[in-house]
Amino acid sequence: MRSMRLRIVSAMLILLASLAGSFQLASAQDTGTQATSTQATGYAVKKPVLGGACPLCPWGKMAEVVKEAMQPYGWDIQICYVCAGGPREARMVAGAMMPVPRGSASDQLPLPNGPVDFGVTGSQFLQWAYLGIDVFANDPEGPRKHLRVVANIQEPTYLIVAVKAESGITDLGDIVEKRLPVRMVARTSIGGGITPAILAYYGLSKEKVESFGGSFRTRYEEGEDADVLIGFGSLVNAPEYRLWYQASQKYDLKYLELSGDLREKLAKDLYLERKEIPLGLFRGVDRPIPTVARTGIVVYGRTDMPDDFAYTLAKAMDEHQDLLQWTHMNFSYNPHKVWKAFDVPLHPGAARYYKERGYME
């Protein structure tokens, strides 16, 4: 009889424990806590979340290259297609933030159910975040000194200033001097303080342009009419560069040079390179145009990235360089530059791989 009672009590305890566990799981799901979601992603389960951008965007396409390159090594990279937006991507990686919808077309793609583990961004954005300058200067977090480079893939883009050929404008200073009522599109959202610095140099602003009877926009809409165009460009129909891809076909453009001292200041203060827009890059570029340029899409993480993962990631990007050439982007792998991005330290796991390959100096 006693053994029978013990068996009944044991069965009841097991049932109660099971019900309690089920209740806790349901409560976590109902309240939106990460009690279960953190088990679905991360390095421990070989499903780290990669902060990227839309599939047509440079950072989004690089994220897809990373995902495909890592598959043969047993890693299932979870891409966040809504983690970008200028400095937002670096902030999300640095803060291990949860992906949240942004009300864009990319929200239709799967949203990872875990915090961002590593990311893809522009080399200048990573440098600015690491130093806490430019668009990161006023962040309460200060410099993100825990960020680390894994691979810097080349992707050159040029700062371009162009006007309609019939406008008669030969220098941006003409707009203020002659109080011209121009329709201006100045991309200020993807280059940090670069475009604002150019506008300030020539005494231009939204208010100033509108006071002359003109208009000022920061985005280019397909079919929109514009007299003056400013922004970074490459011959790619990505959202960031669509301005030049489309406008150079729609208009007869004249491409302007920035003043030499401005180019020098931009290069020094914002980590750009003094380069020339190549002859023939766009319709109407009939000579090399002196300008500033940027290059480098950085795959990076934090100091908490496991060494073995960083090593494998560096190895995968090297061994699968062929993936770069089959995207719509102008990506290339340079072994002399892949392991460095300005002042941001290289992850020790990646450093071990590059040293074995003899890439590092």
C-alpha positions in Angstrom: 0.0 0.0 0.0 2.8 2.4 0.9 4.6 1.8 -2.4 1.4 2.4 -4.2 1.0 5.8 -2.5 4.6 6.7 -3.3 4.0 5.9 -7.0 0.9 8.1 -7.1 2.7 11.0 -5.4 5.7 10.7 -7.8 3.3 10.7 -10.8 1.6 13.8 -9.5 4.9 15.7 -9.0 6.0 14.8 -12.5 2.7 16.1 -13.9 2.9 19.3 -11.9 6.5 19.9 -13.1 5.4 19.4 -16.7 2.5 21.8 -16.4 4.7 24.4 -14.7 7.2 24.2 -17.6 4.5 24.5 -20.2 3.1 27.5 -18.4 6.5 29.2 -18.2 7.1 28.6 -21.9 3.7 30.0 -22.8 4.2 33.0 -20.6 7.6 33.8 -22.2 6.0 33.6 -25.6 3.0 35.8 -24.6 5.1 38.5 -23.0 7.6 38.6 -25.9 10.7 37.8 -23.7 13.8 36.3 -25.3 13.7 33.2 -23.1 13.1 30.9 -26.0 14.2 33.1 -29.0 17.8 33.3 -27.8 18.0 29.5 -28.1 17.1 29.8 -31.9 20.1 31.9 -32.9 23.7 32.6 -31.9 27.2 31.2 -32.3 26.4 28.3 -29.9 23.8 26.8 -32.3 25.8 27.8 -35.4 23.0 30.3 -36.4 24.5 33.8 -35.7 22.5 36.8 -36.8 24.2 39.0 -39.4 23.1 42.6 -39.6 22.8 43.5 -43.3 20.5 45.5 -45.6 18.0 44.9 -48.4 19.0 42.3 -51.1 19.6 45.0 -53.7 21.7 47.1 -51.3 25.5 46.7 -51.1 25.5 45.6 -47.5 22.6 43.2 -48.1 24.3 41.6 -51.0 27.5 41.1 -49.1 25.5 39.5 -46.3 24.2 37.0 -48.8 27.7 36.3 -50.0 28.7 35.6 -46.4 25.8 33.3 -45.8 26.6 31.3 -48.9 30.3 31.2 -48.2 29.8 29.9 -44.7 27.3 27.1 -45.6 30.0 24.5 -46.5 31.5 24.9 -43.1 28.2 24.1 -41.3 27.1 27.6 -40.4 23.6 28.7 -41.1 23.9 32.5 -41.1 20.6 34.4 -40.3 20.4 37.6 -42.2 18.7 40.7 -40.9 17.6 42.6 -44.0 16.3 45.5 -42.0 19.3 46.3 -39.8 20.8 49.0 -42.0 20.1 52.6 -42.6 23.4 54.6 -42.4 24.8 54.4 -38.9 22.0 52.2 -37.6 23.7 49.0 -38.6 26.9 49.7 -36.7 24.8 50.7 -33.6 22.8 47.5 -33.8 25.9 45.3 -34.0 27.8 47.2 -31.3 24.7 47.0 -29.0 23.7 43.4 -29.8 20.2 44.8 -30.5 17.2 42.8 -31.6 16.0 43.2 -35.2 12.8 45.1 -35.5 10.6 45.8 -38.6 11.1 49.2 -40.3 8.0 49.4 -42.5 9.9 48.6 -45.7 9.7 46.0 -48.4 12.5 44.1 -46.7 10.1 43.4 -43.8 8.5 40.7 -46.0 11.7 38.7 -45.7 12.3 36.5 -42.6 13.2 38.4 -39.5 15.8 36.7 -37.3 14.5 35.8 -33.8 17.6 36.8 -31.9 20.0 39.7 -31.3 22.5 40.8 -33.9 25.9 39.0 -33.5 27.9 40.5 -36.4 27.4 42.7 -39.4 28.3 44.3 -42.7 28.8 48.0 -43.1 31.0 50.5 -45.0 34.6 50.8 -43.8 34.1 54.6 -43.0 31.0 53.9 -40.9 32.9 51.3 -39.0 35.8 53.7 -38.4 33.5 56.5 -37.3 31.7 54.1 -34.9 35.0 52.8 -33.4 36.3 56.4 -32.9 32.9 57.9 -32.0 33.1 60.7 -34.6 30.9 62.1 -37.4 27.4 60.6 -37.2 28.4 58.8 -34.0 29.8 61.8 -32.2 26.8 62.5 -30.1 25.9 58.9 -29.2 25.8 58.4 -25.4 27.6 55.1 -25.8 30.7 56.9 -27.0 33.4 55.2 -29.1 32.6 51.5 -29.8 36.0 50.2 -29.0 34.8 46.6 -28.8 34.3 46.3 -32.6 36.6 44.1 -34.6 37.4 43.7 -38.3 37.1 40.2 -39.9 37.3 41.0 -43.7 37.4 44.2 -45.7 36.1 43.6 -49.2 36.7 46.3 -51.8 33.8 48.2 -53.4 34.7 51.6 -54.8 32.2 54.5 -55.0 32.8 58.1 -56.0 31.5 61.4 -54.7 29.8 62.9 -57.8 28.5 66.4 -58.4 26.6 66.9 -61.6 24.3 69.5 -63.2 22.1 69.6 -66.3 24.3 70.5 -69.2 22.0 73.3 -70.2 22.0 74.9 -66.7 25.1 76.9 -67.4 26.4 76.1 -63.9 30.2 75.6 -63.9 30.7 75.5 -60.1 28.4 74.9 -57.1 29.3 78.4 -55.9 27.3 79.8 -58.9 24.0 78.8 -57.3 24.5 81.2 -54.3 26.3 83.9 -56.3 23.6 84.1 -58.9 20.7 83.0 -56.7 19.7 80.3 -59.1 16.3 78.6 -58.5 17.6 75.1 -59.0 15.9 71.8 -58.2 18.6 70.1 -56.1 18.9 66.4 -55.0 21.6 66.0 -52.4 21.9 62.5 -50.9 22.7 63.2 -47.2 21.5 59.9 -45.7 24.2 57.4 -46.8 27.5 59.3 -46.5 27.4 60.6 -43.0 28.7 64.2 -42.8 30.3 64.1 -46.3 27.5 65.7 -48.3 26.6 68.2 -45.6 30.2 69.3 -45.5 30.1 69.9 -49.3 26.9 72.0 -49.0 28.4 74.0 -46.1 31.6 74.7 -48.1 29.6 76.3 -50.9 27.1 78.1 -48.6 24.2 75.8 -49.6 21.4 74.5 -47.6 17.7 73.5 -48.0 16.6 76.9 -46.7 19.0 78.8 -49.0 18.0 76.9 -52.1 14.3 77.3 -51.3 14.8 81.1 -50.7 16.0 81.4 -54.3 12.8 79.8 -55.5 14.3 76.3 -55.9 13.6 73.0 -54.3 15.8 70.7 -52.2 15.4 66.9 -51.8 17.6 64.3 -50.1 16.3 61.3 -52.2 15.9 60.8 -55.9 12.6 59.4 -57.1 12.4 57.7 -60.5 11.2 60.2 -63.1 11.9 63.2 -60.9 13.3 66.3 -62.6 16.4 67.8 -61.1 19.0 70.4 -62.1 21.8 69.6 -59.5 22.7 66.2 -58.2 25.1 65.4 -55.3 25.9 62.0 -53.9 28.1 58.9 -54.0 27.7 56.7 -57.0 28.7 53.6 -58.9 27.3 52.0 -62.1 24.9 49.8 -60.1 21.1 49.9 -59.8 21.2 49.7 -56.0 19.0 52.0 -54.0 22.0 54.0 -52.8 23.3 54.6 -56.3 20.1 54.6 -58.4 20.4 58.3 -58.6 23.3 58.1 -61.0 22.3 54.8 -62.7 19.0 56.5 -63.8 19.8 60.2 -64.0 22.8 59.8 -66.2 20.6 58.1 -68.8 17.7 60.6 -68.5 19.7 63.9 -68.6 22.6 65.3 -70.4 24.8 65.9 -67.4 27.9 68.0 -66.8 30.2 66.6 -64.1 31.8 69.2 -61.8 35.0 69.2 -59.8 35.1 70.0 -56.1 37.6 72.5 -55.0 41.0 71.1 -54.3 41.1 72.2 -50.6 37.7 70.8 -50.0 38.8 67.4 -51.4 41.8 67.5 -49.2 39.7 68.3 -46.1 37.2 65.5 -46.8 39.9 63.0 -47.3 41.7 64.0 -44.1 38.7 64.4 -41.8 36.4 61.6 -43.0 38.8 58.9 -44.1 38.2 59.2 -47.9 40.6 58.8 -50.7 41.5 61.4 -53.4 40.6 59.7 -56.7 39.2 60.4 -60.1 35.8 59.3 -61.5 37.0 57.0 -64.4 36.4 58.1 -68.0 33.2 56.5 -69.2 31.9 55.4 -65.8 28.6 57.1 -66.6 27.2 58.6 -69.8 28.7 62.1 -70.1 31.9 61.4 -68.2 34.2 62.4 -71.0 37.3 62.8 -68.9 38.6 61.7 -65.5 37.0 63.9 -62.8 39.0 64.6 -59.6 36.9 63.8 -56.6 37.0 61.8 -53.3 36.1 58.2 -53.1 35.4 55.4 -50.6 36.0 51.7 -50.8 35.5 48.8 -48.4 32.5 46.8 -47.2 33.6 45.4 -43.9 32.4 42.1 -42.3 33.0 42.7 -38.6 31.9 41.8 -35.2 32.6 42.4 -31.5 35.2 41.1 -29.1 32.8 38.4 -28.0 32.9 36.8 -31.5 34.5 33.3 -31.0 38.0 32.9 -32.4 37.1 29.8 -34.3 34.2 31.5 -36.0 36.3 34.6 -37.0 39.0 32.2 -38.4 36.4 30.3 -40.4 34.7 33.4 -41.7 38.0 34.9 -42.9 38.8 31.5 -44.5 35.4 31.2 -46.2 35.6 34.7 -47.7 39.0 33.9 -49.1 38.3 30.5 -50.4 35.0 31.6 -52.0 36.1 34.8 -53.7 34.3 33.6 -56.8 30.9 34.5 -55.1 31.8 38.2 -55.3 32.0 38.3 -59.1 28.5 36.9 -59.6 26.7 39.7 -57.7 25.4 42.9 -59.2 28.0 44.8 -57.1 31.5 45.9 -58.0 33.1 43.7 -55.2 36.7 42.5 -55.3 39.0 40.7 -52.8 42.4 42.2 -52.2 44.7 40.2 -49.9 46.8 43.2 -49.1 43.8 45.1 -47.8 41.3 42.4 -46.6 42.7 42.4 -43.1 42.6 46.1 -42.2 40.1 48.9 -42.0 41.7 52.1 -40.8 42.1 52.1 -37.0 39.7 49.3 -36.1 41.6 46.3 -34.7 41.5 43.0 -36.5 39.8 40.1 -34.7 42.5 37.7 -33.4 40.8 34.7 -35.0 40.9 36.4 -38.4 44.4 37.5 -37.8 45.5 33.9 -37.3 44.1 33.0 -40.7 45.7 35.9 -42.6 49.1 35.2 -41.0 48.9 31.6 -42.0 48.2 32.7 -45.6 51.0 35.3 -45.5 48.6 38.1 -46.3 49.5 40.3 -43.3 52.6 42.5 -43.4 
